Amino acid sequence: MMLHATKNSTTQIHGILIGTSSSSSIQITDAIPICHSAPTKPIVDMGLRLVQASLDKEEIVGWYSGNERAGDNQPSSVSYKLAAQIQALNEKDAAVLVMINSDSFKNMLECHCDDSGRDRGFDVYAVTGNKSDVDMPLSTTNVSLAEGDWKSISGAVAEACLKDNAGVVDFENQLETGAKGLKNKLQEGDWLRNVHVQ
C-alpha cells in the first residue's frame, strides 16, 4: 500500500486486501494494487476476479484507498461502497477499509511512528454495511501486527518507499503495458505478485 501511495503521490490509489478472517478478527497478509485513478467498474470487477482466482487458502478481506489531495483523509463514498461490496459478497460480519492518511504517512516517512502505531501512515475502518462505519477509524489498540513492532516495521517501510528504484505495479499499469508486458514475460509488470517488492 505504502509503495503504491509513494509511486502515485499525486493521484488517488486503490487496491485489494487479502488475508484470513474469523468472527472476531481479520488478518491482512497482502495488498494487491488495482489502480491509480478513479476506479471504474470494469477494472475493479476484473481485478477482483483475477485476485480471487489466484488465491488458495486466503480470501479477499477488504479494500485500501488513498485520496488525491493531501489532508483529505476521509474515506470517499466510492471506497466505502467497494469495501461494503466485498463485505456483502463474502457474507462476513465485516470487511476492512484501509485509508492512507497523508499527514500520518508523511510522519511515517520521517520515521516518527511510535510503538503504539500512531503515525503509521494509514487508518483502518471496519465496514459492516452501515455507512456510519467510516465516521471514525479503529483505535490503534484495535489494530496490531502479527510480527514485529510498529516502530521497526514502519521504519523498514519508510526505507523501501524512499529508495529510488522502489516501485509497485498495479493492474492499471499492467493494462497500459499490454503486449510489452507479455513480451517481457510479465517480469517487470506482474501486478499480482510484484516480485521485486520485499
TIVEX-643067 format. One line per field, with one value per residue: x, y, z of N, C-alpha, C in turn; residue in three letters. Coordinates in nm, 3 decimals. Example, Ala and Ser with C-alpha at 12.3 -4.5 7.8 and 13.67 -1.06 7.14 Angstrom:
BEGIN
n_x <- (1.319 | 1.285);
n_y <- (-0.569 | -0.225);
n_z <- (0.780 | 0.708);
ca_x <- (1.230 | 1.367);
ca_y <- (-0.450 | -0.106);
ca_z <- (0.780 | 0.714);
c_x <- (1.320 | 1.290);
c_y <- (-0.330 | 0.003);
c_z <- (0.780 | 0.787);
residu <- (ala | ser);
***
This chain:
BEGIN
n_x <- (0.082 | 0.185 | 0.403 | 0.266 | 0.122 | 0.337 | 0.455 | 0.249 | 0.194 | 0.050 | -0.199 | -0.514 | -0.527 | -0.601 | -0.677 | -0.678 | -0.724 | -0.592 | -0.625 | -0.700 | -0.998 | -1.196 | -1.466 | -1.405 | -1.182 | -0.977 | -0.715 | -0.474 | -0.276 | -0.161 | -0.144 | -0.294 | -0.231 | -0.460 | -0.548 | -0.451 | -0.608 | -0.944 | -1.150 | -1.288 | -1.579 | -1.529 | -1.247 | -1.225 | -1.398 | -1.271 | -1.018 | -1.083 | -1.183 | -0.958 | -0.774 | -0.917 | -0.921 | -0.654 | -0.606 | -0.546 | -0.565 | -0.628 | -0.839 | -1.030 | -1.035 | -1.080 | -1.049 | -0.826 | -0.748 | -0.627 | -0.659 | -0.657 | -0.584 | -0.367 | -0.418 | -0.683 | -0.827 | -1.043 | -1.259 | -1.376 | -1.700 | -1.697 | -1.483 | -1.585 | -1.817 | -1.702 | -1.564 | -1.784 | -1.918 | -1.741 | -1.761 | -2.032 | -2.033 | -1.863 | -2.011 | -1.960 | -1.922 | -1.788 | -1.578 | -1.258 | -1.156 | -0.893 | -0.741 | -0.508 | -0.345 | -0.258 | -0.118 | -0.024 | 0.117 | 0.327 | 0.461 | 0.531 | 0.712 | 0.915 | 1.002 | 0.862 | 0.681 | 0.534 | 0.559 | 0.296 | 0.169 | 0.078 | 0.092 | 0.151 | 0.085 | -0.160 | -0.518 | -0.758 | -1.069 | -1.361 | -1.593 | -1.928 | -2.148 | -2.299 | -2.321 | -2.225 | -2.006 | -1.766 | -1.727 | -1.549 | -1.217 | -1.076 | -0.933 | -0.583 | -0.530 | -0.690 | -0.580 | -0.328 | 0.003 | 0.106 | 0.363 | 0.669 | 0.719 | 0.547 | 0.719 | 0.968 | 0.876 | 0.746 | 0.967 | 1.118 | 0.940 | 0.930 | 1.194 | 1.194 | 1.006 | 1.137 | 1.351 | 1.514 | 1.459 | 1.238 | 0.929 | 0.597 | 0.370 | 0.052 | -0.278 | -0.383 | -0.145 | -0.050 | -0.238 | -0.181 | 0.074 | 0.036 | 0.105 | 0.380 | 0.434 | 0.366 | 0.554 | 0.788 | 0.753 | 0.602 | 0.771 | 0.850 | 0.611 | 0.418 | 0.145 | 0.002 | 0.185 | 0.417 | 0.699 | 0.946 | 0.912 | 0.981);
n_y <- (-0.119 | 0.125 | 0.163 | 0.181 | 0.417 | 0.594 | 0.580 | 0.684 | 0.955 | 1.187 | 1.119 | 0.947 | 0.626 | 0.274 | -0.051 | -0.409 | -0.594 | -0.885 | -1.186 | -1.353 | -1.437 | -1.435 | -1.480 | -1.288 | -1.140 | -0.992 | -1.074 | -0.923 | -1.014 | -0.943 | -0.686 | -0.596 | -0.400 | -0.208 | 0.025 | 0.361 | 0.577 | 0.709 | 0.446 | 0.234 | 0.042 | -0.184 | -0.225 | -0.268 | -0.492 | -0.688 | -0.693 | -0.785 | -1.040 | -1.166 | -1.160 | -1.312 | -1.559 | -1.625 | -1.688 | -1.919 | -2.041 | -1.811 | -1.516 | -1.246 | -0.971 | -0.703 | -0.353 | -0.101 | 0.249 | 0.565 | 0.908 | 1.174 | 1.438 | 1.600 | 1.591 | 1.522 | 1.284 | 1.125 | 0.845 | 0.803 | 0.803 | 0.612 | 0.442 | 0.344 | 0.211 | 0.010 | -0.143 | -0.221 | -0.371 | -0.586 | -0.693 | -0.774 | -0.959 | -1.156 | -1.245 | -1.196 | -1.075 | -0.835 | -0.620 | -0.486 | -0.152 | 0.031 | 0.338 | 0.552 | 0.790 | 1.107 | 1.297 | 1.141 | 0.957 | 1.111 | 1.160 | 0.897 | 0.840 | 1.003 | 0.863 | 0.878 | 0.715 | 0.568 | 0.322 | 0.248 | 0.256 | 0.492 | 0.740 | 0.568 | 0.581 | 0.515 | 0.468 | 0.250 | 0.104 | -0.067 | -0.224 | -0.278 | -0.261 | -0.051 | 0.286 | 0.462 | 0.338 | 0.438 | 0.677 | 0.704 | 0.599 | 0.278 | 0.243 | 0.264 | 0.058 | -0.146 | -0.237 | -0.437 | -0.582 | -0.893 | -0.981 | -0.842 | -0.490 | -0.173 | 0.050 | -0.048 | -0.184 | 0.021 | 0.183 | 0.020 | 0.010 | 0.282 | 0.316 | 0.147 | 0.283 | 0.522 | 0.458 | 0.496 | 0.316 | 0.188 | 0.058 | -0.018 | -0.219 | -0.167 | -0.301 | -0.136 | -0.026 | -0.264 | -0.311 | -0.093 | -0.157 | -0.374 | -0.559 | -0.532 | -0.602 | -0.873 | -0.962 | -0.933 | -1.136 | -1.074 | -1.003 | -0.749 | -0.625 | -0.759 | -0.738 | -0.885 | -1.031 | -0.871 | -0.922 | -0.799 | -0.646 | -0.653);
n_z <- (0.000 | 0.087 | -0.084 | -0.324 | -0.276 | -0.256 | -0.511 | -0.665 | -0.583 | -0.638 | -0.720 | -0.673 | -0.512 | -0.526 | -0.399 | -0.333 | -0.036 | 0.100 | 0.295 | 0.599 | 0.783 | 1.082 | 1.315 | 1.503 | 1.424 | 1.164 | 0.957 | 0.772 | 0.504 | 0.265 | 0.014 | -0.283 | -0.553 | -0.744 | -0.901 | -1.007 | -1.045 | -1.078 | -0.974 | -1.207 | -1.295 | -1.473 | -1.437 | -1.159 | -1.124 | -1.289 | -1.172 | -0.911 | -0.976 | -1.094 | -0.882 | -0.692 | -0.826 | -0.809 | -0.549 | -0.281 | -0.002 | 0.124 | 0.139 | -0.008 | 0.191 | 0.220 | 0.123 | 0.004 | 0.000 | -0.113 | -0.100 | -0.347 | -0.278 | -0.049 | 0.299 | 0.276 | 0.423 | 0.473 | 0.411 | 0.081 | -0.080 | -0.280 | -0.207 | 0.035 | -0.061 | -0.220 | -0.027 | 0.128 | -0.061 | -0.091 | 0.166 | 0.163 | -0.051 | 0.048 | 0.254 | 0.524 | 0.864 | 0.870 | 0.670 | 0.582 | 0.555 | 0.453 | 0.481 | 0.337 | 0.523 | 0.473 | 0.634 | 0.849 | 0.697 | 0.595 | 0.836 | 0.899 | 0.693 | 0.777 | 0.987 | 1.235 | 1.360 | 1.645 | 1.915 | 1.964 | 1.725 | 1.629 | 1.378 | 1.166 | 0.905 | 0.793 | 0.829 | 0.978 | 0.908 | 1.011 | 0.815 | 0.805 | 0.652 | 0.726 | 0.678 | 0.872 | 0.970 | 0.876 | 0.999 | 1.205 | 1.251 | 1.351 | 1.676 | 1.765 | 1.937 | 1.854 | 1.624 | 1.514 | 1.475 | 1.333 | 1.347 | 1.470 | 1.558 | 1.558 | 1.527 | 1.419 | 1.190 | 1.045 | 1.000 | 0.826 | 0.613 | 0.542 | 0.457 | 0.229 | 0.072 | 0.018 | -0.142 | -0.456 | -0.664 | -0.580 | -0.641 | -0.747 | -0.927 | -1.054 | -1.142 | -1.338 | -1.447 | -1.557 | -1.760 | -1.919 | -2.008 | -2.176 | -2.464 | -2.442 | -2.176 | -2.189 | -2.371 | -2.223 | -2.050 | -1.832 | -1.624 | -1.536 | -1.498 | -1.341 | -1.176 | -0.985 | -0.836 | -0.795 | -0.764 | -0.717 | -0.495 | -0.160);
ca_x <- (0.000 | 0.265 | 0.478 | 0.167 | 0.097 | 0.459 | 0.471 | 0.140 | 0.171 | -0.039 | -0.327 | -0.576 | -0.487 | -0.698 | -0.629 | -0.747 | -0.656 | -0.620 | -0.584 | -0.792 | -1.089 | -1.275 | -1.577 | -1.357 | -1.069 | -0.935 | -0.570 | -0.434 | -0.145 | -0.105 | -0.221 | -0.278 | -0.266 | -0.550 | -0.542 | -0.403 | -0.704 | -1.078 | -1.175 | -1.404 | -1.638 | -1.458 | -1.116 | -1.247 | -1.453 | -1.169 | -0.915 | -1.135 | -1.191 | -0.823 | -0.718 | -0.989 | -0.876 | -0.515 | -0.597 | -0.559 | -0.626 | -0.664 | -0.959 | -1.034 | -1.090 | -1.105 | -1.010 | -0.750 | -0.754 | -0.560 | -0.718 | -0.567 | -0.539 | -0.308 | -0.510 | -0.815 | -0.801 | -1.168 | -1.298 | -1.472 | -1.816 | -1.657 | -1.404 | -1.677 | -1.904 | -1.623 | -1.542 | -1.914 | -1.946 | -1.658 | -1.823 | -2.156 | -2.000 | -1.802 | -2.109 | -1.892 | -1.973 | -1.720 | -1.462 | -1.167 | -1.123 | -0.772 | -0.722 | -0.380 | -0.362 | -0.143 | -0.039 | 0.042 | 0.210 | 0.445 | 0.532 | 0.589 | 0.830 | 1.018 | 1.028 | 0.804 | 0.582 | 0.571 | 0.530 | 0.151 | 0.120 | 0.040 | 0.173 | 0.191 | 0.059 | -0.293 | -0.626 | -0.833 | -1.212 | -1.436 | -1.712 | -2.031 | -2.262 | -2.363 | -2.239 | -2.162 | -1.882 | -1.648 | -1.722 | -1.434 | -1.131 | -1.049 | -0.822 | -0.458 | -0.531 | -0.765 | -0.505 | -0.198 | 0.089 | 0.127 | 0.507 | 0.742 | 0.654 | 0.514 | 0.832 | 1.064 | 0.810 | 0.726 | 1.100 | 1.153 | 0.851 | 0.977 | 1.317 | 1.156 | 0.936 | 1.228 | 1.451 | 1.488 | 1.406 | 1.122 | 0.807 | 0.499 | 0.290 | -0.088 | -0.350 | -0.392 | -0.015 | -0.043 | -0.317 | -0.109 | 0.192 | -0.015 | 0.190 | 0.516 | 0.439 | 0.367 | 0.683 | 0.887 | 0.705 | 0.543 | 0.868 | 0.854 | 0.479 | 0.324 | 0.077 | -0.046 | 0.294 | 0.514 | 0.808 | 1.060 | 0.879 | 1.007);
ca_y <- (0.000 | 0.245 | 0.181 | 0.226 | 0.559 | 0.670 | 0.586 | 0.764 | 1.051 | 1.297 | 1.064 | 0.853 | 0.486 | 0.177 | -0.188 | -0.517 | -0.653 | -1.028 | -1.241 | -1.450 | -1.374 | -1.517 | -1.399 | -1.181 | -1.063 | -1.001 | -1.062 | -0.886 | -1.070 | -0.882 | -0.581 | -0.606 | -0.270 | -0.216 | 0.139 | 0.490 | 0.677 | 0.673 | 0.305 | 0.207 | -0.090 | -0.294 | -0.251 | -0.326 | -0.627 | -0.779 | -0.707 | -0.873 | -1.178 | -1.221 | -1.183 | -1.426 | -1.681 | -1.655 | -1.721 | -2.060 | -2.052 | -1.678 | -1.459 | -1.100 | -0.926 | -0.560 | -0.260 | 0.015 | 0.368 | 0.688 | 1.017 | 1.251 | 1.562 | 1.592 | 1.639 | 1.459 | 1.150 | 1.053 | 0.753 | 0.854 | 0.715 | 0.501 | 0.349 | 0.278 | 0.119 | -0.106 | -0.226 | -0.278 | -0.475 | -0.701 | -0.750 | -0.841 | -1.075 | -1.260 | -1.283 | -1.188 | -0.968 | -0.709 | -0.614 | -0.381 | -0.042 | 0.099 | 0.465 | 0.619 | 0.919 | 1.182 | 1.357 | 1.031 | 0.898 | 1.197 | 1.133 | 0.762 | 0.850 | 1.069 | 0.767 | 0.926 | 0.621 | 0.521 | 0.181 | 0.223 | 0.256 | 0.627 | 0.787 | 0.452 | 0.615 | 0.476 | 0.446 | 0.127 | 0.109 | -0.192 | -0.196 | -0.379 | -0.230 | 0.068 | 0.399 | 0.528 | 0.266 | 0.514 | 0.805 | 0.705 | 0.481 | 0.196 | 0.296 | 0.190 | -0.064 | -0.250 | -0.272 | -0.486 | -0.655 | -1.033 | -0.995 | -0.717 | -0.378 | -0.064 | 0.139 | -0.111 | -0.213 | 0.147 | 0.226 | -0.059 | 0.054 | 0.414 | 0.295 | 0.093 | 0.387 | 0.630 | 0.412 | 0.545 | 0.211 | 0.123 | 0.082 | -0.125 | -0.218 | -0.200 | -0.360 | -0.032 | -0.027 | -0.387 | -0.290 | 0.005 | -0.221 | -0.456 | -0.660 | -0.518 | -0.684 | -1.014 | -0.987 | -0.946 | -1.246 | -1.013 | -0.990 | -0.614 | -0.569 | -0.855 | -0.667 | -0.977 | -1.077 | -0.766 | -0.999 | -0.714 | -0.583 | -0.747);
ca_z <- (0.000 | 0.102 | -0.208 | -0.422 | -0.245 | -0.286 | -0.657 | -0.722 | -0.475 | -0.677 | -0.766 | -0.580 | -0.532 | -0.477 | -0.407 | -0.264 | 0.079 | 0.113 | 0.424 | 0.659 | 0.878 | 1.172 | 1.367 | 1.590 | 1.372 | 1.024 | 0.944 | 0.636 | 0.474 | 0.145 | -0.052 | -0.428 | -0.611 | -0.859 | -0.992 | -0.958 | -1.093 | -1.029 | -1.006 | -1.292 | -1.270 | -1.542 | -1.377 | -1.027 | -1.140 | -1.342 | -1.068 | -0.806 | -1.029 | -1.112 | -0.749 | -0.634 | -0.893 | -0.773 | -0.406 | -0.244 | 0.131 | 0.170 | 0.078 | -0.014 | 0.320 | 0.225 | 0.018 | 0.053 | -0.085 | -0.075 | -0.176 | -0.431 | -0.214 | 0.085 | 0.401 | 0.258 | 0.477 | 0.497 | 0.303 | -0.017 | -0.092 | -0.367 | -0.125 | 0.128 | -0.136 | -0.261 | 0.092 | 0.164 | -0.161 | -0.053 | 0.287 | 0.123 | -0.135 | 0.133 | 0.356 | 0.654 | 0.952 | 0.841 | 0.582 | 0.627 | 0.465 | 0.499 | 0.414 | 0.355 | 0.590 | 0.420 | 0.742 | 0.918 | 0.600 | 0.596 | 0.961 | 0.890 | 0.608 | 0.857 | 1.096 | 1.360 | 1.413 | 1.779 | 1.945 | 1.967 | 1.588 | 1.587 | 1.265 | 1.084 | 0.765 | 0.746 | 0.925 | 0.950 | 0.937 | 0.998 | 0.735 | 0.828 | 0.567 | 0.780 | 0.635 | 0.987 | 1.000 | 0.837 | 1.069 | 1.297 | 1.234 | 1.469 | 1.756 | 1.746 | 2.020 | 1.782 | 1.503 | 1.562 | 1.382 | 1.369 | 1.375 | 1.483 | 1.626 | 1.467 | 1.502 | 1.327 | 1.062 | 0.972 | 0.955 | 0.707 | 0.505 | 0.501 | 0.380 | 0.098 | -0.003 | -0.018 | -0.238 | -0.592 | -0.752 | -0.518 | -0.718 | -0.746 | -1.049 | -1.028 | -1.255 | -1.441 | -1.514 | -1.635 | -1.881 | -2.001 | -2.067 | -2.285 | -2.528 | -2.390 | -2.056 | -2.228 | -2.436 | -2.117 | -1.964 | -1.712 | -1.516 | -1.481 | -1.481 | -1.284 | -1.067 | -0.882 | -0.749 | -0.765 | -0.704 | -0.678 | -0.367 | -0.050);
c_x <- (0.086 | 0.352 | 0.387 | 0.138 | 0.218 | 0.475 | 0.368 | 0.098 | 0.077 | -0.173 | -0.388 | -0.526 | -0.593 | -0.639 | -0.709 | -0.661 | -0.693 | -0.567 | -0.681 | -0.883 | -1.159 | -1.387 | -1.527 | -1.243 | -1.049 | -0.785 | -0.537 | -0.294 | -0.081 | -0.199 | -0.190 | -0.322 | -0.352 | -0.534 | -0.491 | -0.482 | -0.840 | -1.109 | -1.303 | -1.453 | -1.564 | -1.323 | -1.132 | -1.297 | -1.347 | -1.058 | -0.959 | -1.139 | -1.053 | -0.757 | -0.784 | -0.942 | -0.735 | -0.500 | -0.617 | -0.633 | -0.672 | -0.790 | -0.945 | -1.104 | -1.118 | -1.049 | -0.923 | -0.757 | -0.666 | -0.618 | -0.612 | -0.506 | -0.480 | -0.406 | -0.650 | -0.800 | -0.927 | -1.199 | -1.399 | -1.591 | -1.783 | -1.578 | -1.493 | -1.762 | -1.827 | -1.597 | -1.673 | -1.953 | -1.866 | -1.717 | -1.948 | -2.128 | -1.943 | -1.898 | -2.045 | -1.954 | -1.912 | -1.612 | -1.378 | -1.154 | -1.003 | -0.754 | -0.582 | -0.410 | -0.240 | -0.057 | 0.042 | 0.146 | 0.339 | 0.528 | 0.598 | 0.716 | 0.946 | 1.052 | 0.981 | 0.698 | 0.628 | 0.528 | 0.381 | 0.091 | 0.069 | 0.140 | 0.230 | 0.161 | -0.079 | -0.390 | -0.704 | -0.978 | -1.270 | -1.566 | -1.812 | -2.154 | -2.340 | -2.272 | -2.169 | -2.034 | -1.759 | -1.645 | -1.596 | -1.349 | -1.117 | -0.932 | -0.698 | -0.454 | -0.606 | -0.696 | -0.366 | -0.123 | 0.104 | 0.273 | 0.569 | 0.665 | 0.638 | 0.636 | 0.930 | 1.001 | 0.792 | 0.860 | 1.143 | 1.067 | 0.896 | 1.103 | 1.286 | 1.090 | 1.031 | 1.340 | 1.413 | 1.421 | 1.285 | 0.998 | 0.719 | 0.415 | 0.147 | -0.153 | -0.361 | -0.260 | -0.003 | -0.120 | -0.248 | 0.011 | 0.154 | 0.083 | 0.334 | 0.534 | 0.444 | 0.500 | 0.793 | 0.849 | 0.657 | 0.641 | 0.866 | 0.716 | 0.377 | 0.261 | 0.028 | 0.063 | 0.390 | 0.636 | 0.927 | 1.035 | 0.897 | 0.918);
c_y <- (0.125 | 0.270 | 0.232 | 0.375 | 0.645 | 0.687 | 0.679 | 0.872 | 1.165 | 1.248 | 0.976 | 0.712 | 0.395 | 0.038 | -0.283 | -0.567 | -0.800 | -1.077 | -1.347 | -1.377 | -1.479 | -1.428 | -1.280 | -1.097 | -1.085 | -0.982 | -1.036 | -0.939 | -1.007 | -0.775 | -0.588 | -0.474 | -0.284 | -0.096 | 0.265 | 0.604 | 0.636 | 0.529 | 0.289 | 0.065 | -0.201 | -0.327 | -0.317 | -0.469 | -0.726 | -0.799 | -0.801 | -1.018 | -1.241 | -1.249 | -1.304 | -1.557 | -1.721 | -1.700 | -1.870 | -2.070 | -1.917 | -1.631 | -1.308 | -1.052 | -0.776 | -0.484 | -0.152 | 0.127 | 0.477 | 0.799 | 1.099 | 1.372 | 1.536 | 1.653 | 1.583 | 1.313 | 1.069 | 0.959 | 0.819 | 0.758 | 0.595 | 0.397 | 0.272 | 0.174 | -0.006 | -0.199 | -0.293 | -0.389 | -0.602 | -0.770 | -0.828 | -0.967 | -1.190 | -1.313 | -1.293 | -1.075 | -0.833 | -0.729 | -0.498 | -0.277 | 0.029 | 0.225 | 0.519 | 0.757 | 1.003 | 1.244 | 1.250 | 0.964 | 0.978 | 1.170 | 0.995 | 0.765 | 0.917 | 0.988 | 0.818 | 0.833 | 0.573 | 0.376 | 0.148 | 0.216 | 0.391 | 0.675 | 0.671 | 0.475 | 0.580 | 0.461 | 0.323 | 0.145 | -0.031 | -0.158 | -0.310 | -0.357 | -0.109 | 0.187 | 0.469 | 0.456 | 0.354 | 0.653 | 0.816 | 0.580 | 0.403 | 0.256 | 0.209 | 0.064 | -0.178 | -0.294 | -0.315 | -0.557 | -0.799 | -1.056 | -0.856 | -0.611 | -0.264 | 0.020 | 0.078 | -0.141 | -0.085 | 0.203 | 0.152 | -0.018 | 0.190 | 0.402 | 0.244 | 0.200 | 0.494 | 0.587 | 0.462 | 0.441 | 0.140 | 0.158 | -0.039 | -0.109 | -0.252 | -0.255 | -0.261 | -0.021 | -0.148 | -0.371 | -0.193 | -0.057 | -0.311 | -0.559 | -0.652 | -0.604 | -0.832 | -1.052 | -1.008 | -1.052 | -1.194 | -0.993 | -0.851 | -0.559 | -0.664 | -0.797 | -0.758 | -1.016 | -0.968 | -0.825 | -0.915 | -0.641 | -0.685 | -0.718);
c_z <- (0.000 | -0.022 | -0.318 | -0.401 | -0.280 | -0.436 | -0.720 | -0.622 | -0.510 | -0.731 | -0.658 | -0.611 | -0.471 | -0.491 | -0.319 | -0.149 | 0.088 | 0.248 | 0.470 | 0.758 | 0.963 | 1.225 | 1.450 | 1.534 | 1.223 | 1.022 | 0.798 | 0.612 | 0.350 | 0.092 | -0.201 | -0.490 | -0.737 | -0.952 | -0.923 | -1.021 | -1.040 | -1.069 | -1.088 | -1.267 | -1.345 | -1.477 | -1.240 | -1.039 | -1.188 | -1.240 | -0.958 | -0.853 | -1.043 | -0.977 | -0.685 | -0.694 | -0.853 | -0.628 | -0.382 | -0.111 | 0.185 | 0.097 | 0.070 | 0.112 | 0.325 | 0.107 | 0.080 | -0.049 | -0.027 | -0.161 | -0.247 | -0.359 | -0.076 | 0.184 | 0.390 | 0.297 | 0.504 | 0.381 | 0.210 | -0.022 | -0.180 | -0.287 | -0.029 | 0.054 | -0.180 | -0.143 | 0.135 | 0.067 | -0.129 | 0.069 | 0.250 | 0.041 | -0.053 | 0.238 | 0.494 | 0.736 | 0.917 | 0.735 | 0.634 | 0.516 | 0.526 | 0.414 | 0.443 | 0.415 | 0.555 | 0.529 | 0.816 | 0.828 | 0.596 | 0.721 | 0.960 | 0.805 | 0.680 | 0.982 | 1.233 | 1.418 | 1.551 | 1.800 | 1.945 | 1.826 | 1.542 | 1.482 | 1.183 | 0.937 | 0.714 | 0.863 | 0.882 | 0.995 | 0.923 | 0.927 | 0.752 | 0.742 | 0.615 | 0.751 | 0.752 | 1.030 | 0.978 | 0.899 | 1.154 | 1.273 | 1.364 | 1.546 | 1.734 | 1.830 | 1.953 | 1.653 | 1.548 | 1.450 | 1.429 | 1.408 | 1.386 | 1.559 | 1.527 | 1.429 | 1.400 | 1.191 | 0.981 | 0.924 | 0.830 | 0.588 | 0.453 | 0.416 | 0.240 | 0.012 | -0.055 | -0.113 | -0.377 | -0.680 | -0.694 | -0.599 | -0.712 | -0.872 | -1.012 | -1.155 | -1.370 | -1.518 | -1.606 | -1.766 | -1.976 | -2.071 | -2.183 | -2.334 | -2.478 | -2.266 | -2.088 | -2.291 | -2.332 | -2.015 | -1.829 | -1.597 | -1.454 | -1.450 | -1.422 | -1.159 | -0.957 | -0.784 | -0.708 | -0.696 | -0.659 | -0.546 | -0.257 | 0.068);
residu <- (met | met | leu | his | ala | thr | lys | asn | ser | thr | thr | gln | ile | his | gly | ile | leu | ile | gly | thr | ser | ser | ser | ser | ser | ile | gln | ile | thr | asp | ala | ile | pro | ile | cys | his | ser | ala | pro | thr | lys | pro | ile | val | asp | met | gly | leu | arg | leu | val | gln | ala | ser | leu | asp | lys | glu | glu | ile | val | gly | trp | tyr | ser | gly | asn | glu | arg | ala | gly | asp | asn | gln | pro | ser | ser | val | ser | tyr | lys | leu | ala | ala | gln | ile | gln | ala | leu | asn | glu | lys | asp | ala | ala | val | leu | val | met | ile | asn | ser | asp | ser | phe | lys | asn | met | leu | glu | cys | his | cys | asp | asp | ser | gly | arg | asp | arg | gly | phe | asp | val | tyr | ala | val | thr | gly | asn | lys | ser | asp | val | asp | met | pro | leu | ser | thr | thr | asn | val | ser | leu | ala | glu | gly | asp | trp | lys | ser | ile | ser | gly | ala | val | ala | glu | ala | cys | leu | lys | asp | asn | ala | gly | val | val | asp | phe | glu | asn | gln | leu | glu | thr | gly | ala | lys | gly | leu | lys | asn | lys | leu | gln | glu | gly | asp | trp | leu | arg | asn | val | his | val | gln);
***
